[in-house]
Amino acid sequence: MNKILILGAGMSSSTLIRYLLDHSCEYDWKITVGDKDAELANSKINGHENAIAVEFDIFDEGSRRKLIGEHDVVVSMLPARMHPLVANDCVILKKHMVTASYVSKEVKELDQKARESGIVMLNELGVDPGIDHMSAMKLVDDIRNKGGKILLFKSSTGGLIAPEYDTNPWNYKFTWNPRNVVLAGQGTSMFIRNGRYKYIPYHKLFGRVEKTTVLDYGEFEVYPNRDSLKYREIYGLQDIPTIFRGTLRRPGFCKAWDIFVQLGMTDDNYQMQDVESMTWRQFINSFLRYEPKTNVEDKLCDYLGLDPDGEVMQKLKWLGIFDDKPVGLNTGSPAQILQKLLEDKWMLEPGDKDMIAMQHKIEYEIDGKRRLITSSMATIGQDAPHTAMSVTVGTPVAIAVKLLLAGKINLKGVHIPIKPELYSPILKELEDAGIRFVDEETEVE
C-alpha cells in the first residue's frame, strides 16, 4: 500500500484528487488531503473509503513534518511561495515530491540533497508550466532525431472562457487565481527574434501583441511572457535565432487592459487612502489630472487618446468603473481594488465552462528545405469543479504520481518534464483522455 499526501484542495486540485481516488482501489493507495479549510478538503474526497481529509497549517512545523513523514509521496498544490517548506521536509524525511509550479531558486538548490536522499522532486507538471514543456520537447526531440535544425520556436497558452459561454465584451472570465491575472506580465519581457534581442517594459507590453488562430476557435492575440530567453537552455536551443513565449487572449483584450496599466491601476506596491469611502468613479479619477469641471470619461479619453464611443470605452463602462457605487473595501492597493471590481464581473457563472488553448510554432531546416510545424490544443472544461484549468493542471500531476509509485520513473533530484521518460507516458495518457494536439506541417517558401 502506498500513501499519498495532497497539500492544498483549491480549484486546481479537483481533478487531481478525483483521478487519484478513481485509481486508488486498483493501485492500493491511501490518500490524505490537507488544507487550511478542512471542510473544503472533506468536500473534495466526498466520503471516499480510501481517503481522509485533515486540517493543515503549512507554518506548523511539527504537524507538517509528522504528516509528511507518514506518506510515500507528497503532492504540493499550495501557493508557490510555500513549496520550499514542503521540499525541505521531503529531503529530510526522504519523501518524493510532485508539484505543478515553477522550480523556485530555493527548490532548485535542493537538487544535490534530494539525490543524496534518494528522492525525486518533479516540478512544472501542470499546464503552463507542464503540458507546454512536454508537448514542445516531444516536437523538438522528433525534429532533432530526424536531423532537422530548429530555427524558430514560438509557444503560447491561454486560460479563457469557452466560446459558448463568452457573454461579456472583454471575452474573458477568471479561470484561475484573479490576483495572478491582475499582476500578470509585470517586469520586463525578453525574447529573441531573427538574432535580435528584444526587451519590452511592462508599460509597453500590452501594446505589442501578435495575432494567431487556434484550430477552429478563431482569432487570438498574443502578448509576450516575461523571460523567453531562459527556455533556450531548458529546451537545448542555445543557438536558435528566434524564441518567444506568450499568453493568449481574445482580440481587443490587451488594448483595453493596457488602460489599467497606463493609469497605474495594477500597481500592488502601496496602499491607497480613504478606500472605505471611495466609489469606483473616484477610484479611476484618482489616477487622472485634477480638473473638477471636466467629467471623468472625457479626462480619460483625452489623456489616453480614446474614442468616447469606441470598444475600449464600452468595455470600461461595462465593468462599472465609472459608477458612483462604493468600492466595498476598507483598504487596498490599486491592484487589490481593481481585482475586487473584476471579481464582481469576470467570475464564472453557474454552468459556465472554460477553455485552455495552447499552440507551438516550430520552424526547422532539413535537407535544404525549411518547414513549419503548427501544433495546437484546445480543451473545454467539464463542469464547475473540473474546469479545463483543473483538468489540464491536475491530470498530468496525477499521472506523474501514478508513474512514480509504479516504479516507472527512475530519476533522482529536481526535475521538470523535458525528458522522454516523463513526457512520453504522460502525453500518451493525456491524449487518451482527450487532451491532444493537432499538428499541421507546411513547407516555408
C-alpha positions as CSV (number, residue, x, y, z in Angstrom):
1,M,0.0,0.0,0.0
2,N,1.2,3.5,-0.9
3,K,0.2,6.6,0.9
4,I,-0.2,9.9,-1.0
5,L,-0.4,13.3,0.7
6,I,-2.1,16.1,-1.3
7,L,-1.5,19.6,0.3
8,G,-4.0,22.2,-1.0
9,A,-7.6,21.5,-2.0
10,G,-8.2,24.5,-4.1
11,M,-9.7,24.8,-7.6
12,S,-6.7,23.3,-9.4
13,S,-6.7,20.2,-7.2
14,S,-10.2,19.0,-8.0
15,T,-9.3,16.8,-11.0
16,L,-6.0,15.6,-9.4
17,I,-7.9,14.4,-6.3
18,R,-10.6,12.7,-8.5
19,Y,-8.1,10.9,-10.6
20,L,-6.2,9.5,-7.6
21,L,-9.4,8.5,-5.8
22,D,-10.6,6.8,-9.0
23,H,-7.4,4.7,-9.2
24,S,-6.9,4.2,-5.5
25,C,-8.6,0.7,-5.3
26,E,-6.7,-0.6,-8.4
27,Y,-3.3,0.5,-7.1
28,D,-4.0,0.2,-3.3
29,W,-3.5,3.8,-2.5
30,K,-4.5,5.6,0.7
31,I,-4.9,9.4,0.2
32,T,-4.8,12.3,2.6
33,V,-6.0,15.7,1.5
34,G,-4.8,18.5,3.7
35,D,-6.0,22.1,3.6
36,K,-6.3,25.0,6.0
37,D,-10.0,24.7,5.2
38,A,-10.9,21.2,6.4
39,E,-14.4,21.5,5.1
40,L,-13.1,22.2,1.6
41,A,-10.8,19.2,1.8
42,N,-13.7,17.0,3.0
43,S,-15.8,18.1,0.1
44,K,-13.1,17.1,-2.4
45,I,-12.9,13.5,-1.1
46,N,-16.7,13.2,-0.8
47,G,-16.6,10.3,1.7
48,H,-14.3,8.1,-0.4
49,E,-13.3,4.9,1.5
50,N,-9.6,5.3,0.6
51,A,-9.2,9.0,1.6
52,I,-9.2,11.2,4.6
53,A,-9.3,15.0,4.9
54,V,-7.3,16.9,7.5
55,E,-6.8,20.5,8.6
56,F,-3.3,21.5,7.5
57,D,-1.3,24.5,8.6
58,I,1.8,24.9,6.5
59,F,3.5,27.0,9.2
60,D,3.1,24.4,12.0
61,E,6.4,22.7,11.5
62,G,5.8,19.9,13.9
63,S,2.5,18.7,12.5
64,R,3.7,19.4,8.9
65,R,6.7,17.1,9.3
66,K,4.7,14.4,11.1
67,L,2.1,14.4,8.3
68,I,4.7,14.3,5.5
69,G,6.6,11.6,7.3
70,E,3.6,9.3,7.3
71,H,3.3,9.3,3.4
72,D,5.3,8.0,0.5
73,V,4.8,10.9,-1.9
74,V,3.7,14.5,-1.3
75,V,1.8,16.5,-3.9
76,S,2.0,20.2,-3.1
77,M,-0.7,22.2,-4.7
78,L,-0.1,25.1,-2.3
79,P,0.9,28.6,-3.4
80,A,4.4,28.6,-4.9
81,R,6.0,30.5,-2.1
82,M,5.2,27.6,0.3
83,H,6.8,24.9,-1.7
84,P,10.3,25.3,-0.2
85,L,9.0,24.5,3.3
86,V,7.5,21.2,1.9
87,A,10.6,20.5,-0.2
88,N,13.0,20.8,2.7
89,D,10.9,18.4,4.8
90,C,10.7,15.9,1.9
91,V,14.5,15.9,1.6
92,I,15.0,15.4,5.4
93,L,12.3,12.7,5.6
94,K,13.2,11.1,2.2
95,K,9.8,11.5,0.6
96,H,9.1,12.1,-3.1
97,M,7.5,15.4,-4.0
98,V,5.4,16.4,-7.1
99,T,4.2,20.0,-7.9
100,A,2.6,21.9,-10.8
101,S,4.6,25.0,-10.0
102,Y,7.8,26.5,-11.5
103,V,11.0,25.4,-9.9
104,S,12.0,28.1,-7.4
105,K,15.6,29.0,-6.6
106,E,15.1,27.5,-3.2
107,V,13.8,24.2,-4.6
108,K,16.5,24.1,-7.3
109,E,19.2,24.4,-4.6
110,L,17.9,21.2,-3.0
111,D,18.9,19.1,-6.1
112,Q,22.0,17.5,-4.7
113,K,20.4,16.9,-1.3
114,A,17.5,15.2,-3.0
115,R,19.8,13.0,-4.9
116,E,21.6,12.0,-1.7
117,S,18.3,11.3,-0.1
118,G,17.3,9.1,-3.0
119,I,14.2,11.0,-3.8
120,V,12.8,12.8,-6.9
121,M,11.2,16.2,-6.9
122,L,9.0,16.6,-10.0
123,N,8.0,20.2,-10.8
124,E,6.3,22.1,-13.5
125,L,3.8,19.3,-14.3
126,G,0.7,21.4,-14.8
127,V,-0.5,23.0,-18.0
128,D,1.8,26.0,-18.2
129,P,4.3,25.1,-17.0
130,G,3.8,21.4,-17.7
131,I,1.9,20.3,-20.8
132,D,3.7,23.2,-22.7
133,H,7.1,21.6,-21.8
134,M,6.1,18.1,-22.6
135,S,4.4,18.8,-26.0
136,A,7.2,21.2,-27.0
137,M,10.0,18.8,-26.1
138,K,8.4,16.0,-28.0
139,L,8.3,18.1,-31.1
140,V,11.9,19.4,-30.6
141,D,13.2,15.8,-30.0
142,D,11.4,14.4,-33.0
143,I,12.9,17.1,-35.2
144,R,16.4,16.6,-33.9
145,N,16.1,12.8,-34.2
146,K,15.4,13.1,-37.9
147,G,18.3,15.5,-38.4
148,G,16.5,18.8,-38.5
149,K,17.9,22.2,-37.3
150,I,15.4,24.3,-35.4
151,L,15.3,28.0,-36.4
152,L,12.2,29.4,-34.7
153,F,10.3,28.4,-31.6
154,K,7.1,30.1,-30.5
155,S,4.8,28.9,-27.8
156,S,1.6,30.5,-26.3
157,T,-1.0,29.4,-23.8
158,G,-4.2,31.0,-22.5
159,G,-6.8,30.2,-19.9
160,L,-10.1,31.6,-21.4
161,I,-13.8,31.2,-21.4
162,A,-15.3,28.6,-23.8
163,P,-16.9,30.3,-26.8
164,E,-20.5,29.2,-25.9
165,Y,-20.1,30.9,-22.5
166,D,-18.4,34.1,-23.7
167,T,-21.0,36.6,-22.6
168,N,-19.2,39.8,-21.9
169,P,-17.4,42.4,-24.1
170,W,-14.0,41.5,-22.7
171,N,-14.3,37.9,-24.0
172,Y,-12.8,36.9,-20.7
173,K,-13.6,35.4,-17.3
174,F,-11.4,34.2,-14.4
175,T,-10.4,30.6,-14.8
176,W,-7.6,30.8,-12.2
177,N,-6.3,33.0,-9.4
178,P,-7.7,36.5,-10.1
179,R,-4.7,38.1,-8.3
180,N,-2.3,36.5,-10.7
181,V,-4.3,37.8,-13.7
182,V,-4.2,41.3,-12.4
183,L,-0.4,41.2,-11.8
184,A,0.4,39.2,-14.9
185,G,3.3,40.5,-17.1
186,Q,4.9,42.8,-14.6
187,G,8.6,43.2,-15.1
188,T,10.4,43.2,-18.5
189,S,9.6,40.7,-21.2
190,M,12.6,39.5,-23.2
191,F,12.9,37.3,-26.3
192,I,15.0,36.9,-29.4
193,R,13.8,37.4,-33.0
194,N,15.9,36.7,-36.0
195,G,19.0,37.0,-33.9
196,R,18.0,40.3,-32.3
197,Y,17.3,40.6,-28.6
198,K,14.1,42.4,-27.7
199,Y,13.1,43.8,-24.4
200,I,9.6,45.2,-23.6
201,P,9.0,47.0,-20.4
202,Y,5.7,46.4,-18.6
203,H,4.2,49.7,-19.5
204,K,4.6,48.9,-23.2
205,L,3.7,45.2,-23.0
206,F,0.1,45.2,-23.9
207,G,0.7,47.4,-26.9
208,R,3.0,44.8,-28.5
209,V,0.8,41.9,-29.5
210,E,0.8,39.3,-32.3
211,K,-2.2,37.6,-33.8
212,T,-2.8,33.8,-34.4
213,T,-5.6,31.4,-34.9
214,V,-6.0,28.2,-32.9
215,L,-7.8,25.3,-34.6
216,D,-11.5,26.2,-35.2
217,Y,-11.7,28.6,-32.3
218,G,-11.0,31.7,-34.3
219,E,-8.5,34.5,-33.8
220,F,-6.4,35.3,-30.7
221,E,-3.9,37.9,-29.8
222,V,-0.6,37.0,-28.0
223,Y,1.3,39.2,-25.6
224,P,4.9,38.3,-24.6
225,N,5.7,36.4,-21.4
226,R,8.4,37.7,-19.2
227,D,11.5,35.7,-19.9
228,S,11.5,33.6,-23.1
229,L,15.3,33.6,-23.2
230,K,15.8,31.1,-20.4
231,Y,14.0,28.4,-22.4
232,R,16.9,28.2,-24.8
233,E,18.8,26.3,-22.1
234,I,15.8,24.4,-20.8
235,Y,15.0,23.1,-24.3
236,G,18.6,22.8,-25.6
237,L,18.0,25.6,-28.1
238,Q,21.0,27.8,-27.2
239,D,21.8,28.9,-30.8
240,I,18.2,29.4,-32.0
241,P,17.6,32.8,-33.9
242,T,14.0,33.2,-32.7
243,I,12.4,32.1,-29.4
244,F,9.2,33.6,-28.0
245,R,6.7,32.6,-25.4
246,G,3.4,34.4,-25.0
247,T,-0.1,34.4,-23.4
248,L,-3.3,34.1,-25.5
249,R,-6.2,36.4,-25.2
250,R,-9.1,37.3,-27.5
251,P,-8.7,40.3,-29.8
252,G,-9.2,43.6,-28.2
253,F,-8.5,42.4,-24.6
254,C,-4.9,43.7,-24.5
255,K,-5.8,47.2,-25.8
256,A,-8.4,47.6,-23.1
257,W,-6.3,46.1,-20.3
258,D,-3.5,48.5,-21.2
259,I,-5.6,51.3,-19.9
260,F,-5.3,49.9,-16.4
261,V,-1.5,49.5,-16.9
262,Q,-1.1,53.1,-18.2
263,L,-3.1,54.6,-15.3
264,G,-1.1,52.6,-12.7
265,M,-4.2,50.6,-11.5
266,T,-2.3,47.3,-11.5
267,D,0.3,48.6,-9.0
268,D,0.5,46.5,-5.9
269,N,3.3,48.4,-4.1
270,Y,1.3,50.8,-2.0
271,Q,-2.0,51.2,-0.1
272,M,-4.4,53.9,-1.3
273,Q,-6.0,56.3,1.1
274,D,-9.7,56.6,2.1
275,V,-10.6,53.4,0.3
276,E,-13.6,52.8,2.7
277,S,-15.3,55.9,1.4
278,M,-14.3,55.6,-2.3
279,T,-16.6,54.9,-5.2
280,W,-15.5,53.3,-8.5
281,R,-15.7,56.6,-10.3
282,Q,-13.4,58.2,-7.6
283,F,-11.1,55.3,-7.9
284,I,-10.4,55.8,-11.6
285,N,-10.5,59.6,-11.2
286,S,-7.7,59.4,-8.7
287,F,-5.3,58.5,-11.5
288,L,-6.3,61.4,-13.8
289,R,-5.4,65.0,-13.7
290,Y,-7.3,67.4,-11.3
291,E,-9.9,69.2,-13.4
292,P,-13.1,69.2,-11.3
293,K,-15.2,70.8,-14.1
294,T,-14.3,68.1,-16.6
295,N,-16.1,64.7,-16.3
296,V,-14.0,61.6,-15.7
297,E,-14.8,59.9,-19.1
298,D,-13.6,63.0,-21.0
299,K,-10.4,63.3,-18.9
300,L,-9.6,59.6,-19.6
301,C,-10.3,59.8,-23.3
302,D,-8.2,63.0,-23.6
303,Y,-5.3,61.6,-21.5
304,L,-5.0,58.2,-23.4
305,G,-6.4,59.2,-26.8
306,L,-9.5,57.0,-26.6
307,D,-12.6,57.2,-28.8
308,P,-15.5,58.1,-26.4
309,D,-17.8,55.7,-28.3
310,G,-15.1,53.1,-29.1
311,E,-14.8,49.5,-28.0
312,V,-12.3,50.2,-25.2
313,M,-14.7,52.7,-23.5
314,Q,-17.5,50.3,-23.9
315,K,-15.5,47.6,-22.1
316,L,-14.7,50.0,-19.3
317,K,-18.3,51.2,-18.9
318,W,-19.5,47.6,-18.8
319,L,-17.1,46.9,-15.9
320,G,-18.7,49.7,-13.9
321,I,-15.5,51.6,-13.4
322,F,-17.4,55.0,-13.9
323,D,-20.2,54.1,-11.5
324,D,-20.9,56.1,-8.3
325,K,-21.0,52.8,-6.3
326,P,-18.9,52.1,-3.3
327,V,-15.7,50.1,-3.9
328,G,-16.6,48.0,-0.9
329,L,-13.2,47.6,0.6
330,N,-11.7,49.2,3.7
331,T,-8.1,49.1,2.5
332,G,-6.2,48.1,-0.7
333,S,-3.5,48.7,-3.2
334,P,-4.6,49.8,-6.7
335,A,-4.3,46.2,-7.9
336,Q,-6.3,44.8,-5.0
337,I,-9.1,47.3,-5.6
338,L,-9.1,46.6,-9.4
339,Q,-9.3,42.9,-8.6
340,K,-12.4,43.5,-6.5
341,L,-14.1,45.1,-9.5
342,L,-13.1,42.4,-11.8
343,E,-14.2,39.6,-9.5
344,D,-17.7,41.1,-9.5
345,K,-17.8,40.9,-13.3
346,W,-15.5,38.2,-14.5
347,M,-16.3,35.2,-12.3
348,L,-17.6,32.0,-13.9
349,E,-21.3,31.8,-13.7
350,P,-23.1,28.6,-12.8
351,G,-23.0,26.3,-15.8
352,D,-20.1,28.2,-17.4
353,K,-17.2,26.2,-19.0
354,D,-13.7,27.4,-19.5
355,M,-11.1,26.6,-22.2
356,I,-7.4,26.1,-22.3
357,A,-5.8,26.9,-25.6
358,M,-2.1,26.2,-26.4
359,Q,-0.1,26.5,-29.6
360,H,3.5,25.8,-30.6
361,K,5.0,27.0,-33.9
362,I,8.4,25.5,-34.8
363,E,10.3,26.3,-38.0
364,Y,13.2,24.0,-38.9
365,E,15.5,23.2,-41.8
366,I,16.1,19.7,-43.1
367,D,17.6,18.5,-46.4
368,G,18.0,22.1,-47.5
369,K,14.3,22.9,-47.1
370,R,12.5,24.9,-44.4
371,R,9.4,23.5,-42.8
372,L,6.9,24.9,-40.2
373,I,5.0,22.8,-37.7
374,T,2.0,24.3,-36.0
375,S,0.9,22.2,-33.1
376,S,-2.4,23.3,-31.4
377,M,-4.5,22.1,-28.5
378,A,-7.8,23.3,-27.0
379,T,-9.8,21.6,-24.3
380,I,-13.1,22.6,-22.8
381,G,-13.9,22.3,-19.1
382,Q,-16.3,19.6,-17.8
383,D,-18.1,21.4,-15.1
384,A,-17.5,23.9,-12.2
385,P,-15.2,21.7,-10.1
386,H,-13.5,20.1,-13.1
387,T,-12.7,23.2,-15.2
388,A,-10.3,23.0,-18.2
389,M,-7.8,24.6,-15.9
390,S,-8.3,22.0,-13.2
391,V,-8.2,19.1,-15.7
392,T,-5.0,20.3,-17.5
393,V,-3.2,21.2,-14.3
394,G,-4.3,18.2,-12.2
395,T,-4.3,15.3,-14.7
396,P,-0.6,15.4,-15.6
397,V,0.4,15.8,-11.9
398,A,-1.8,12.8,-11.1
399,I,-0.3,10.7,-13.9
400,A,3.2,11.5,-12.7
401,V,2.3,10.3,-9.2
402,K,1.0,7.1,-10.6
403,L,4.1,6.5,-12.7
404,L,6.3,7.3,-9.7
405,L,4.6,4.9,-7.4
406,A,4.6,2.2,-10.1
407,G,8.4,2.4,-10.3
408,K,8.4,3.8,-13.8
409,I,10.3,7.0,-13.0
410,N,13.8,6.3,-12.0
411,L,15.1,9.8,-11.6
412,K,16.6,11.4,-8.5
413,G,16.9,15.1,-7.7
414,V,15.0,18.1,-9.0
415,H,13.4,17.7,-12.5
416,I,10.9,19.2,-14.9
417,P,9.2,17.1,-17.6
418,I,11.5,17.6,-20.5
419,K,12.8,14.0,-20.7
420,P,11.1,11.3,-22.8
421,E,10.9,9.2,-19.6
422,L,8.5,11.7,-18.2
423,Y,6.7,13.3,-21.2
424,S,6.1,10.3,-23.4
425,P,3.8,8.3,-21.0
426,I,2.1,11.5,-19.7
427,L,1.3,12.8,-23.1
428,K,0.0,9.4,-24.2
429,E,-2.4,9.2,-21.3
430,L,-3.5,12.8,-21.8
431,E,-4.3,12.1,-25.4
432,D,-6.4,9.1,-24.4
433,A,-8.2,11.4,-22.1
434,G,-9.0,13.8,-25.0
435,I,-6.2,16.4,-24.3
436,R,-4.5,16.1,-27.7
437,F,-2.5,18.3,-30.1
438,V,-3.3,18.7,-33.8
439,D,-0.1,19.1,-35.8
440,E,0.0,20.8,-39.2
441,E,3.2,20.9,-41.2
442,T,3.9,23.1,-44.2
443,E,6.9,24.0,-46.3
444,V,8.2,27.5,-45.9
445,E,9.0,29.4,-49.1
